Amino acid sequence: MTFGVVLVVLGGFLLGGAWSIWKADSETRGRTGPQVAIAVVLLAAALLATVSGVLRLV
């Protein structure tokens, strides 16, 4: 397994984590500020890891 494949898989896990946090909204107030911030950070990390992995595979 090459490092590029590991990065793509890691990006998938981070994307799943971002989706999970985004869907876990509070029932009374909607999404909180920290939830949105963590989801955005995880989404950015997922995109960076996935793009890096794809570029390493090419």
Helices and strands as residue ranges (DSSP letters): H 3-23, H 33-57
